[in-house]
Amino acid sequence: MKKLLHKLAAVTGGILFWQVAKRIREKGIRRYAKLVIIWINKIPVIKAIRKRALFKQLATIVAENPDKPIFVSLSFIDWNVPLFQRPQHVARQLAKLGILYFYHTRNYYDAVNGCEKVAENLYLIDDFDAVVEFFSNIKKTIHVYSTNMYKEDDFRIKTAIKRNDTLLYEYIDEISEKIAGRKIPKFVYNRHLKLLKDERSCLVIATATKLYQEVATYRKTNMRLVTNGVTLEDFQHIKETVPGTIKKLIKANKPIIGYYGALAHWFDYELIKKTAKANPQWNFLLIGWDYDGSLKNSGILKLPNIAVVGPIPYSKLAWHAQYFTVCTIPFHINLITNSTSPVKIFEYMALGKPIVTTAMPECKKYDSVLIAENTPESFTMQIAKALALVKNKKYLEKLHKDAVANTWENKAKDILALVGLR
């Protein structure tokens, strides 16, 4: 029937209306209306008018914030993606520390029209080039991440170097097709090596020891190890009402072994399946986004004591995760996870929940984390140990100490120190 209606729409010239209706169903009428406006704004005459309006808005922002250092990001993800990640956290915290931060969105998830204020000192922008042009006579920091796969940004990076702007490059993950979910273009590797070698024009942050060691093979200065972190207040004073999505699970009155984050090929589904089968006295709750379709094919949804929910917005994450009895990160150990600094580990610490992970190097750094091998026997043993620590005062103090040491505020201060702003 659907194919017949589509064919009829094509024959009668109604295909445009068919496509519009489809987009409205996919994105919702409000967001689709915004996206239509964004498309209209790309018309040259409209774009010129918008640029003048943007310059006026930027002038007002600068006048209200004199002498504040300026960062402009070349982001690789939109602000409102399903998983709130390092770029958003770093931008938020730099803004809190007095940086005037302009976060560039590509408008895949967002629907930004010009310049929109997110928080004090923090703005979303949809026209990087216009913003940089406005600030052309002001020294600024251009913030770039290693996972950026936009070819047009090569020119923007070269221009920033020519203008003598500060270029801040964050090496946050292995540059891997398995993470990206697609083939990595050659220009991404070329750009990466060029920036690592450009010790004069580019400052480099690495988020894991393995990545830092790689950076150190190309340079001796202008680099720093800055792992991921946590915003403590986001995981404190959480409302205690039970979310409807997990009410049934909580009523079961069994320990809840929890995980949140991406559900992808690096997640050890077999480990969780076998551990769940061996321990029917526990319920397992996975909150996350089926990043690459691996969840659907894992067979994990068939087990009666495994529940999958998600994705859940960052603002509601702690509300759900507070009901975990034990927090876990059951990842395979491989090239990708050996270089991963999981944001969630610091958020788990802030929740004050016992933590069990597999033997990732970045997790083994912390005494508050119980490390298991990728076997159901080892994972079961460590979870049992964690359950015994739920109310252990000394252990909870250790968790709190690790969380406080790894706040996003501390990470942002480290970044600013490298840039020479602290």
C-alpha positions as CSV (number, residue, x, y, z in Angstrom):
1,M,0.0,0.0,0.0
2,K,2.8,2.4,0.9
3,K,4.6,1.7,-2.4
4,L,1.4,2.3,-4.3
5,L,0.7,5.6,-2.6
6,H,4.3,6.7,-3.3
7,K,3.9,5.8,-7.0
8,L,0.6,7.6,-7.2
9,A,2.3,10.7,-5.6
10,A,5.1,10.6,-8.2
11,V,2.7,10.2,-11.1
12,T,0.4,13.0,-10.0
13,G,3.2,15.4,-9.1
14,G,2.5,15.2,-5.4
15,I,5.9,13.7,-4.6
16,L,7.1,16.9,-2.9
17,F,4.1,16.7,-0.5
18,W,4.9,13.0,0.2
19,Q,8.5,13.9,1.0
20,V,7.5,16.7,3.3
21,A,5.0,14.5,5.1
22,K,7.7,11.9,5.6
23,R,10.2,14.4,7.0
24,I,7.6,15.8,9.4
25,R,6.9,12.2,10.7
26,E,10.7,11.7,11.1
27,K,11.6,15.0,12.8
28,G,8.3,16.4,14.2
29,I,6.6,19.4,12.8
30,R,8.4,22.0,15.0
31,R,11.9,20.8,14.2
32,Y,11.0,20.3,10.5
33,A,9.7,23.9,10.3
34,K,13.0,25.1,11.8
35,L,15.0,23.1,9.3
36,V,13.0,24.6,6.4
37,I,13.8,28.1,7.7
38,I,17.5,27.1,7.9
39,W,17.3,25.9,4.3
40,I,15.7,29.2,3.2
41,N,18.4,31.1,5.1
42,K,21.0,29.6,2.7
43,I,19.6,31.6,-0.2
44,P,22.4,34.3,-0.9
45,V,20.2,37.4,-0.4
46,I,18.8,36.0,2.9
47,K,22.2,34.8,4.0
48,A,23.6,38.3,3.6
49,I,20.8,39.8,5.7
50,R,21.3,37.1,8.3
51,K,25.1,37.8,8.4
52,R,24.5,41.4,9.2
53,A,22.0,40.4,12.0
54,L,24.6,37.9,13.3
55,F,27.3,40.5,13.4
56,K,25.0,42.9,15.3
57,Q,24.3,40.1,17.8
58,L,28.0,39.2,18.2
59,A,28.8,42.9,18.8
60,T,26.3,43.0,21.6
61,I,27.7,39.8,23.1
62,V,31.2,41.1,23.0
63,A,30.2,44.5,24.4
64,E,28.5,42.7,27.4
65,N,31.5,40.5,27.9
66,P,34.6,42.7,27.4
67,D,38.1,41.1,27.6
68,K,36.8,37.6,27.8
69,P,38.9,35.0,25.9
70,I,37.1,33.6,22.9
71,F,36.9,29.9,21.8
72,V,35.2,28.9,18.5
73,S,34.7,25.2,18.0
74,L,34.8,23.2,14.8
75,S,32.6,20.5,16.4
76,F,32.1,17.1,15.0
77,I,28.7,16.5,16.7
78,D,25.7,18.6,17.3
79,W,24.8,19.8,20.8
80,N,21.6,17.8,21.1
81,V,22.9,14.3,20.1
82,P,21.6,11.3,22.0
83,L,24.8,10.9,24.0
84,F,26.0,14.0,25.8
85,Q,29.8,13.8,25.2
86,R,33.1,15.5,26.0
87,P,32.7,18.4,23.5
88,Q,29.5,19.6,25.3
89,H,31.0,19.0,28.8
90,V,34.2,20.9,28.0
91,A,32.3,23.7,26.3
92,R,30.0,24.1,29.3
93,Q,32.8,24.1,31.8
94,L,35.1,26.5,29.9
95,A,32.1,28.9,29.7
96,K,31.6,28.6,33.5
97,L,35.3,29.5,33.9
98,G,34.8,32.8,31.9
99,I,35.5,31.7,28.4
100,L,33.2,33.2,25.7
101,Y,32.5,29.9,23.9
102,F,30.9,29.6,20.5
103,Y,29.9,25.9,19.7
104,H,29.5,25.2,16.0
105,T,26.6,22.9,15.1
106,R,26.0,21.3,11.7
107,N,22.3,21.1,12.4
108,Y,21.8,17.4,12.0
109,Y,20.1,17.0,15.4
110,D,20.0,20.7,16.3
111,A,17.9,23.4,14.6
112,V,20.0,26.5,15.3
113,N,19.2,29.6,13.4
114,G,22.1,32.0,13.8
115,C,23.4,32.3,17.3
116,E,21.5,30.9,20.3
117,K,22.4,31.2,23.9
118,V,22.7,27.9,25.8
119,A,24.1,29.2,29.1
120,E,26.1,32.1,30.5
121,N,29.1,32.7,28.0
122,L,28.0,29.7,25.9
123,Y,26.4,30.0,22.4
124,L,25.4,27.7,19.6
125,I,26.3,28.9,16.1
126,D,25.4,27.6,12.7
127,D,27.8,29.7,10.7
128,F,31.4,29.1,11.7
129,D,32.9,31.2,8.9
130,A,30.8,34.3,9.7
131,V,31.7,34.1,13.4
132,V,35.4,33.8,12.7
133,E,35.2,36.6,10.2
134,F,33.6,38.9,12.9
135,F,36.5,38.0,15.2
136,S,39.2,38.3,12.5
137,N,41.1,41.0,14.3
138,I,40.8,39.3,17.7
139,K,43.1,36.5,18.8
140,K,41.0,33.4,19.6
141,T,41.2,29.7,20.1
142,I,39.9,27.4,17.4
143,H,38.9,24.1,19.1
144,V,39.1,21.0,17.0
145,Y,38.6,17.3,17.8
146,S,40.3,14.3,16.2
147,T,37.0,12.7,15.2
148,N,36.2,15.6,12.9
149,M,35.6,14.2,9.4
150,Y,34.6,17.3,7.5
151,K,36.9,18.0,4.6
152,E,36.0,21.7,4.4
153,D,37.4,22.1,7.9
154,D,40.9,21.6,6.5
155,F,40.8,25.0,4.9
156,R,39.4,26.5,8.1
157,I,42.2,25.0,10.2
158,K,44.9,26.3,7.7
159,T,43.3,29.8,7.8
160,A,43.3,29.8,11.6
161,I,47.1,29.0,11.6
162,K,47.7,31.8,9.1
163,R,45.8,34.2,11.2
164,N,48.0,33.2,14.2
165,D,45.0,32.0,16.2
166,T,45.6,29.4,18.8
167,L,44.7,25.9,17.5
168,L,43.6,23.4,20.2
169,Y,43.5,19.9,18.9
170,E,41.9,17.2,21.1
171,Y,42.9,13.6,20.4
172,I,40.0,11.8,22.1
173,D,39.8,8.3,20.6
174,E,41.6,6.0,18.3
175,I,40.9,7.1,14.8
176,S,39.1,3.9,13.9
177,E,36.5,2.9,11.4
178,K,34.9,0.7,14.1
179,I,34.2,3.8,16.2
180,A,33.2,6.0,13.3
181,G,31.0,3.4,11.8
182,R,32.3,4.2,8.3
183,K,35.5,4.3,6.3
184,I,38.0,7.0,7.5
185,P,38.9,9.4,4.7
186,K,42.6,9.7,4.0
187,F,42.5,13.5,4.7
188,V,41.6,12.7,8.3
189,Y,44.8,10.7,8.9
190,N,46.8,13.3,7.0
191,R,45.4,16.2,9.1
192,H,45.9,14.2,12.3
193,L,49.6,13.6,11.6
194,K,50.2,17.2,10.4
195,L,48.7,18.7,13.6
196,L,50.6,16.3,15.9
197,K,53.8,17.3,14.2
198,D,53.0,21.1,14.2
199,E,54.5,21.8,17.6
200,R,54.6,25.6,16.9
201,S,51.0,26.3,15.8
202,C,49.0,23.6,17.5
203,L,48.4,22.6,21.1
204,V,47.4,19.0,21.6
205,I,45.3,17.3,24.3
206,A,45.2,13.5,24.7
207,T,42.4,11.9,26.7
208,A,44.1,8.6,27.5
209,T,47.7,7.5,28.4
210,K,48.0,5.4,25.3
211,L,47.0,8.4,23.1
212,Y,49.4,10.7,25.0
213,Q,52.3,8.3,24.4
214,E,51.5,8.4,20.7
215,V,51.5,12.2,20.7
216,A,54.8,12.2,22.5
217,T,56.4,10.4,19.6
218,Y,55.8,13.5,17.4
219,R,56.4,16.4,19.9
220,K,58.0,17.3,23.2
221,T,56.1,20.5,24.1
222,N,52.6,22.0,23.9
223,M,50.8,18.8,24.9
224,R,48.9,17.5,27.9
225,L,47.0,14.5,29.1
226,V,43.4,15.5,30.1
227,T,41.1,12.6,30.7
228,N,37.3,12.8,30.8
229,G,35.5,13.9,33.9
230,V,32.2,14.7,35.6
231,T,30.0,17.6,36.6
232,L,29.3,16.7,40.2
233,E,26.1,18.7,40.6
234,D,24.5,16.8,37.7
235,F,24.7,13.7,39.8
236,Q,23.6,15.1,43.1
237,H,20.2,16.1,44.7
238,I,18.4,13.8,42.2
239,K,14.6,13.6,42.4
240,E,13.6,10.4,44.0
241,T,10.4,9.6,42.1
242,V,10.7,6.3,40.1
243,P,10.9,6.7,36.3
244,G,8.0,4.9,34.7
245,T,10.4,3.2,32.3
246,I,12.0,1.1,35.1
247,K,9.2,1.0,37.7
248,K,8.6,-2.7,37.1
249,L,12.3,-3.5,37.5
250,I,12.5,-1.7,40.8
251,K,9.4,-3.4,42.1
252,A,11.1,-6.7,41.6
253,N,13.3,-5.8,44.6
254,K,16.5,-7.5,43.2
255,P,19.9,-5.9,42.9
256,I,20.1,-3.9,39.7
257,I,23.4,-4.3,37.8
258,G,23.5,-1.2,35.5
259,Y,25.1,0.2,32.5
260,Y,24.5,3.3,30.4
261,G,26.1,4.5,27.2
262,A,26.5,3.4,23.6
263,L,25.5,-0.2,22.9
264,A,28.0,-1.1,20.2
265,H,30.4,-3.9,19.0
266,W,32.9,-3.0,21.8
267,F,30.2,-3.8,24.4
268,D,30.7,-7.5,25.5
269,Y,27.2,-8.8,25.0
270,E,28.3,-12.4,25.5
271,L,29.8,-11.5,28.9
272,I,26.6,-9.9,30.1
273,K,24.4,-12.7,28.7
274,K,26.4,-15.5,30.4
275,T,26.7,-13.5,33.7
276,A,22.9,-12.9,33.7
277,K,22.1,-16.5,33.0
278,A,24.4,-17.6,35.9
279,N,22.8,-15.1,38.3
280,P,19.0,-15.0,38.0
281,Q,19.0,-13.3,41.5
282,W,20.2,-10.1,39.8
283,N,18.5,-7.9,37.2
284,F,20.6,-6.2,34.6
285,L,19.6,-2.8,33.2
286,L,21.2,-1.4,30.1
287,I,20.4,2.2,29.2
288,G,21.7,3.3,25.8
289,W,21.6,3.8,22.1
290,D,21.9,0.9,19.7
291,Y,24.9,2.7,18.0
292,D,25.6,0.2,15.3
293,G,22.8,-2.3,15.2
294,S,24.8,-4.8,17.3
295,L,22.1,-4.8,20.1
296,K,19.4,-6.1,17.8
297,N,21.6,-9.1,16.8
298,S,23.1,-9.8,20.2
299,G,20.3,-12.0,21.5
300,I,20.5,-10.2,24.8
301,L,16.9,-9.0,24.6
302,K,15.7,-12.6,25.1
303,L,16.9,-13.0,28.7
304,P,14.2,-12.4,31.3
305,N,16.6,-10.6,33.8
306,I,18.0,-8.2,31.3
307,A,16.1,-5.0,30.5
308,V,17.1,-2.5,27.9
309,V,16.0,1.2,28.0
310,G,17.0,4.2,26.0
311,P,18.5,6.4,24.9
312,I,17.8,8.8,27.8
313,P,18.7,12.5,27.6
314,Y,21.6,13.5,29.8
315,S,19.4,15.7,31.9
316,K,17.4,12.5,33.0
317,L,20.4,10.1,33.2
318,A,21.1,10.4,36.9
319,W,17.4,10.1,37.7
320,H,17.5,6.6,36.2
321,A,21.1,5.6,37.2
322,Q,20.5,6.3,40.9
323,Y,18.6,3.0,41.0
324,F,21.6,1.0,39.9
325,T,23.0,-1.1,42.8
326,V,26.2,-1.7,40.9
327,C,27.5,0.3,37.9
328,T,29.4,-1.6,35.2
329,I,31.4,-1.1,32.0
330,P,31.5,-4.5,30.3
331,F,33.7,-3.7,27.3
332,H,35.9,-5.9,25.2
333,I,39.6,-5.3,25.6
334,N,41.0,-4.2,22.3
335,L,42.8,-1.4,20.4
336,I,39.7,0.9,20.9
337,T,39.0,0.3,24.6
338,N,42.7,0.5,25.5
339,S,42.6,4.1,24.4
340,T,39.2,5.0,26.0
341,S,38.6,7.2,28.9
342,P,35.0,6.5,29.7
343,V,33.0,9.5,30.7
344,K,30.6,7.2,32.6
345,I,33.2,6.0,35.0
346,F,33.5,9.4,36.6
347,E,29.7,9.8,36.6
348,Y,29.4,6.5,38.3
349,M,31.8,7.7,41.0
350,A,29.7,10.8,41.5
351,L,26.6,8.7,42.0
352,G,28.4,6.9,44.8
353,K,27.7,3.5,43.4
354,P,30.2,0.5,43.4
355,I,31.9,0.1,40.0
356,V,32.9,-3.0,38.1
357,T,34.6,-2.8,34.7
358,T,36.7,-5.0,32.5
359,A,40.4,-4.4,32.4
360,M,40.6,-1.2,30.4
361,P,43.9,0.7,31.2
362,E,42.0,4.0,31.9
363,C,39.8,2.2,34.4
364,K,42.6,0.4,36.2
365,K,44.0,3.8,37.3
366,Y,41.4,4.2,40.1
367,D,41.3,2.3,43.3
368,S,37.6,2.7,43.5
369,V,37.0,0.6,40.4
370,L,36.8,-3.2,40.7
371,I,38.4,-4.8,37.7
372,A,37.1,-8.1,36.2
373,E,38.3,-10.2,33.3
374,N,36.0,-10.9,30.3
375,T,34.7,-14.1,31.8
376,P,31.3,-14.6,33.5
377,E,33.1,-16.1,36.5
378,S,35.3,-13.1,37.1
379,F,32.6,-10.6,36.3
380,T,30.2,-12.4,38.8
381,M,32.9,-12.4,41.5
382,Q,33.6,-8.7,41.2
383,I,29.9,-7.8,41.1
384,A,29.4,-9.9,44.3
385,K,32.3,-7.9,45.9
386,A,30.7,-4.7,44.7
387,L,27.4,-5.6,46.3
388,A,29.2,-6.0,49.6
389,L,30.5,-2.5,49.3
390,V,27.2,-0.7,48.7
391,K,27.2,0.7,52.3
392,N,30.9,0.5,53.0
393,K,31.9,4.0,54.3
394,K,35.6,3.8,53.4
395,Y,34.8,2.6,49.9
396,L,32.2,5.4,49.4
397,E,34.7,8.0,50.5
398,K,37.2,6.6,48.0
399,L,34.5,6.9,45.2
400,H,33.8,10.5,46.3
401,K,37.5,11.4,46.3
402,D,38.0,10.0,42.8
403,A,35.0,11.9,41.6
404,V,36.1,15.2,43.1
405,A,39.6,14.8,41.6
406,N,38.1,14.3,38.1
407,T,35.6,17.1,37.7
408,W,35.1,18.8,34.4
409,E,36.1,22.0,36.2
410,N,39.5,20.5,36.9
411,K,39.8,19.2,33.3
412,A,38.9,22.6,31.9
413,K,41.5,24.3,34.1
414,D,44.1,21.9,32.7
415,I,43.0,22.8,29.2
416,L,43.2,26.5,30.0
417,A,46.7,26.0,31.5
418,L,47.9,24.5,28.2
419,V,46.4,27.4,26.2
420,G,48.1,29.9,28.6
421,L,44.9,31.3,30.1
422,R,45.5,30.2,33.7
